[in-house]
Amino acid sequence: MPVVPPPSPDHAALPAGLTPAARQQPLHWRQWLGLAIVVTGGVVGTWQIWQWIAGQPVVLSALLGGSAAALATALGTLPVMLSQRISERTQDTMFGFGAGVMLAACSFSLIIPGINASRAAGAGAWEAGGTMGAAILLGALVLLLMERLLPHEHFIKGVEGQTSRTLRRTWLFVFAIALHNLPEGLAIGVGYASGDAMRASALTTGIAIQDVPEGLVVAVALLAAGYKRWLAVGLGMASGLVEPIGAVAGAAVVSYSVSLLPWGLGFAAGAMLFVISHEIIPESHRKGHEAWATGGLMLGFVIMMVLDTALG
């Protein structure tokens, strides 16, 4: 005599004539309703933020500047759709070029204007220098803490930070890219909040110029790490989205109080200096192309210096 298996718990708990699919149907619609609420809230929140930004000319200029830098990053990734790869020597040269641009931006567009702003507010020479020094160290410290707490993966060095087995390598790269681009966005935002539109434009132009090869290097590195071509390009483009966010945040905070301007400029400079020393230069010197990376750094520094002098 065949043994009839007992009903499953799902079937046993259902009223007669009600199938498991029918029982799950209300939950399905609740999920859609929750998603609709979240999307609606996001749209409304985004619109309100845009209304606030549109009423703040400085923040709006910072958003446009950060968006220009993000667009430059996106443009830099496009050649990956046509070419398989670029040489490691070229990659390291581009890394060096980006480091040179950022180094000159720290010096001529952030630190020196920060000292001048502090002196204009009535600070003495020692006080102005001490304020900028403290702000620079604070910016580097915050980036160091983020670098320690956020899991991320270098293109060559590998995984760093507090890792989790549930994190995929894609997100580790995304965190690394965000750590790299956030100081650039902050610098753009603080630059516009300083009130010197010409100097801020020079800073934005320099960062945008170095973002083109940077976007290319990021996409090529992701492709070489085994990512599909479309995903490498997509993540490379998305890496620039941190910059307008950082630009808006930097401009909003500094615009709140003029006394925060030297601190904002120094903070952005410290964050960028940390990225240059801790991320970019080591990455460009690990494959034996130190001379090419150094040459790229020198060229990037000079180009940014000329731009700052001519436009600022």
PyMOL commands that set and color helices and strands:
alter all, ss='L'
color gray80, all
select helices_A, chain A and resi 9-12+20-54+57-81+88-120+125-149+169-193+197-224+229-239+242-256+258-284+290-311
alter helices_A, ss='H'
color red, helices_A
select strands_A, chain A and resi 152-153+159-160
alter strands_A, ss='S'
color yellow, strands_A
deselect
rebuild
show_as cartoon
